[in-house]
Amino acid sequence: MKGILEIPLLDVYDQTQRFYRNILAFENMHSHTRYFNDYVKIMSYLLITAKDAELLIQNGIVGPGNSERLSTVFHNLNKDSSLTPSFYYSALVEALQNYRRYPYHKWKATLKQNYFNNPWASISAIAVVILLVLTFIQATCSIIAL
């Protein structure tokens, strides 16, 4: 669907880093396509901080676990992966950058995060808009009455 970034579910266990390192090594030695290498690259770009990992855990993209460990795992794996000229997710990265360039999307995200993050904040923001409209109407009627 347009506007939704879908990421496959990922579970992180104690042995995840070792297992993924082995997959990276196998892919580097025996495969001309590097799908997993590119997946590790893009996940390391998405998981910069533990807060980013916590967001992915809350939305069910990554199974429950330690958010600090998750970001550390992908940053450690990122050291072993390389950016190839035939990056599998290049179209996705370009689409995300194009989406981010429009100020409308930033404003919408800011509104959602700051003013509509819970029902009371939404109600108060709507009340402020209604009061501003009523104040404008009252000022207009006062000017017309003169």
C-alpha positions in Angstrom: 0.0 0.0 0.0 1.3 3.5 -0.8 2.7 5.4 2.1 3.3 2.3 4.3 6.7 0.9 4.9 6.5 -2.9 5.5 9.3 -4.6 7.2 9.3 -8.4 7.7 9.0 -9.6 11.4 12.4 -10.2 13.0 13.1 -12.0 16.3 16.4 -11.3 18.1 17.8 -14.0 20.4 21.1 -14.5 22.2 22.6 -16.3 19.2 21.1 -13.9 16.6 24.3 -12.0 15.9 26.4 -15.1 15.4 23.8 -16.6 13.1 23.5 -13.5 11.0 27.3 -13.2 10.8 27.4 -16.7 9.4 24.7 -15.9 6.8 26.7 -12.7 5.8 29.9 -14.7 5.4 28.1 -17.5 3.4 26.4 -14.8 1.2 29.8 -13.1 0.6 31.5 -16.3 -0.4 28.9 -18.2 -2.4 26.3 -15.8 -3.8 26.3 -13.1 -6.4 23.2 -11.5 -4.9 23.5 -10.0 -1.4 20.0 -9.7 -0.2 20.8 -10.3 3.5 23.8 -8.0 3.3 21.5 -5.3 2.0 18.8 -6.1 4.6 21.5 -5.6 7.4 22.5 -2.3 5.9 19.0 -0.9 5.7 18.1 -2.1 9.2 21.3 -0.5 10.6 20.2 2.8 9.0 16.8 2.4 10.7 18.2 1.4 14.1 20.5 4.2 14.9 19.6 4.5 18.6 17.9 2.3 21.2 14.8 4.6 20.9 14.5 3.6 17.2 14.6 -0.1 18.2 12.0 0.5 20.9 9.7 2.0 18.3 10.1 -1.1 16.1 9.4 -3.3 19.1 6.3 -1.4 20.1 4.9 -1.7 16.5 5.5 -5.4 16.4 8.1 -5.3 13.7 10.7 -6.8 15.9 9.9 -9.4 18.5 10.0 -8.5 22.2 13.5 -8.0 23.5 16.1 -5.5 24.6 16.1 -2.5 22.4 19.7 -1.6 23.3 20.9 -5.0 22.3 18.9 -4.9 19.0 20.6 -1.7 17.8 24.0 -3.0 18.9 23.5 -6.2 17.0 22.8 -4.4 13.7 25.6 -1.9 14.2 28.0 -4.8 14.8 26.7 -6.6 11.8 27.0 -3.4 9.7 30.7 -3.5 10.2 30.9 -6.9 8.4 28.6 -5.9 5.5 29.4 -3.7 2.6 27.4 -1.4 0.4 27.3 -3.0 -3.1 26.6 -1.1 -6.4 23.5 -3.3 -6.9 21.9 -2.4 -3.6 18.6 -4.2 -3.4 16.8 -1.5 -1.5 18.0 1.5 -3.5 14.6 2.2 -4.9 13.1 2.1 -1.3 15.8 4.4 0.0 15.2 6.9 -2.8 11.4 6.8 -2.2 11.9 7.4 1.5 14.2 10.4 0.8 11.7 11.8 -1.7 9.0 11.4 0.9 11.1 13.1 3.5 11.8 16.1 1.3 8.3 17.5 1.4 7.7 19.8 4.4 4.0 18.7 4.5 5.1 15.2 5.7 7.3 16.7 8.4 4.6 18.9 9.7 2.1 16.1 9.7 4.5 13.9 11.7 5.1 16.7 14.2 1.4 17.3 14.6 0.8 13.6 15.3 3.7 13.3 17.7 3.2 16.5 19.7 -0.5 17.4 19.5 -2.5 14.2 18.6 -0.5 11.6 20.6 -3.3 11.0 23.1 -7.1 11.7 23.2 -6.8 14.7 25.6 -4.2 16.4 23.5 -6.4 15.9 20.5 -9.4 17.4 22.3 -7.5 20.4 23.5 -6.1 21.1 20.1 -9.5 20.9 18.5 -10.9 23.2 21.3 -8.1 25.8 20.6 -9.1 25.8 16.9 -12.8 26.3 17.7 -11.9 29.1 20.1 -9.8 30.8 17.5 -12.6 30.6 14.9 -15.1 32.0 17.4 -12.8 34.8 18.4 -12.3 35.6 14.7 -16.1 35.6 14.1 -16.6 37.9 17.2 -13.9 40.3 16.0 -15.5 40.4 12.5 -19.0 41.1 13.9 -17.6 43.9 16.2 -15.9 45.6 13.2 -19.1 45.3 11.1 -21.2 46.8 13.9 -19.1 49.9 13.9 
